[in-house]
Amino acid sequence: MSRKQGGLHVLILYFALMTVFAQFSRILVAYAYSPHDGIKAFPANFVSNGTENRLEHLSKRAVTTFKEAIIEGYCVLDIIQYGMSEGTPYTQFSQIASSGWGPYSGNLDDGFPYGLGGVLSSQGWHQGDFQEFKNSYKEPWLTPAFTASYIVWANPVAGAIIVDFAASPKKPLVAPGATPASTPPLSRLSDYTFLVYQRACTVAGQNVQQCLQRLEWIIHHSVTNPVSENVAATVMGQSDYSAWPGKSFQTEDDDNGKALVGCPNGYGVGFLIADHSHLLGGKTIDYVNVFGDDVYGMIVDVNFAYHVTALTTTG
């Protein structure tokens, strides 16, 4: 064997080993994100699908425990960090109406969210700069009819969003005689919230591109989802809820922060950012504040405030 042939064989062996290592690394990464201890397993063909699809698959399952919320948070933050979102077809405000959403028909709209005076004063926000958006989606093919509603307040001047109420459409919608066409085309709170914030930028006469990139806070007011409430109670430990700013949890190196991103109220915020990263100028969530409503000196309910900041690349 000539020296040239020997070198070629070494080169072929090198690339073969690199290919094997790459596949093995994907297995390790997928295993690191795979659920353990009784959490539902994922399809065996995840390696052929790639880590990206596996993370997307993981991020779409129902979270029911604190541990699952941590895993979910890891995945959502990685999807944001590495640009692995599948994206969304919803980019125009008119798509809300064309998807079947109509005027708000609930009875839970009591005006501007209560108990947030501390947030407004500390951030220098003006209540008059907030615009209210509220819609309901009635699903007549269900018996009894189910009505979903979203109430969101957007402040394009301050770069702030307050989700005041969220009852999402059932997904998937399964009912006698229902067909896939019956599923509402726009159902995710993340899509709805982005579209109304984008609309608020236009209504306020702002440069839309600059306005979108100014987004800094997304607040879930008066959290009532039982899984999210459990996550909040767990991260707070023996501490009581306090008025703004409450207690802050970093997302980069704190599993508590990751759980707040991975809980039902948090991953919608994550996907709002991930799905619209190019329009938002590359953002992520760096910390979450957990605080209570201050109502006449009494602390009631619990709120999550997600701080949105510029994404930094790793390498």
C-alpha positions, 0 to 999 in steps of 0.5 A: 500500500502506498503512502498516498493510499494509506492517507486516503484510508485514514481520511475515510476512516476519520469521516466515518468516525465523525459520522458515527460520533455525530449520530451518537451525540444526537442520541445523547442530546435527545436522551438528555432531553428525554423524559424519565421516571414515568414520563411518557417516552417518545418515538424510537425513530427520533434520531432519523428525525433529528434533534430539532424535531425531537425538541419540537415534539417534546415541547408540544406535549402536555406538562403536568408536573414540576419536573416536566416543566423543567424539561419543557423549559430547557427545550423551549429555551434551546428552540429559541437559542438555536432557531429551531422553531417550526414557525407560524403562518399567522403574521397578519392581524386580519387572520384573527377574524378570518380564523373565526374569532369574533367580539368578546362574549364573556363576562370577565372583563373588568377593565385594566388588570387590578393590582399592577400599580407597583409594576406601572410606577416602577417601570414608568408605564402609563395605563393610557398607553395600553390598548385592550384586545379581546376576542371570543371563539365559539365552537358551535359543533360542540355540545354544549358549545364551548367559548374560548376567549383571550383578553390582552393589553398591549403597550407598544410605547413601553414594549409591554404585554399583559395577558389578562385572561386566556381560555384557549380553544380545545385542541384538537377538537374532537366531537361527533361528526367533527372533521379536521376542518373544524379545528380553529386555524388560529388557536394558540395564545402565542399567535394571538398575542403577537398579532395584537401587539403588532396591531397595537404598534400600528394603531399607536403610530409607531414604526412597526419594526422598531416597536416589535424589537422594543418588546421587553415584558410579557406578563401573565396576570392572575395565573389560575392554571393549576400546573402553573400555580403548582410551579409557582408554589414550588419555586417560592418554597416557604416564601410568601408572594410579595408585591412587585418585583416579587422574586426573580428567577434566572432562566440560564442556570436555574431550574426554577426559572426553566420551570416557569418557562416550561409551565403552561403559562410560560411556553406560550411566551417562549413560542411567541418569541421563537416563532417570531424571532426574525421580527423581534430582532432575536430575543430570549427570556433571561429571567421571570419575576413571580409576584402577587397583586397588591390590592389595598395592601393585601397580596392576592393571586400570583403573576408571572412577568417574563423579561425579554432581552436580546439573544446572545449567540453561543459558540 
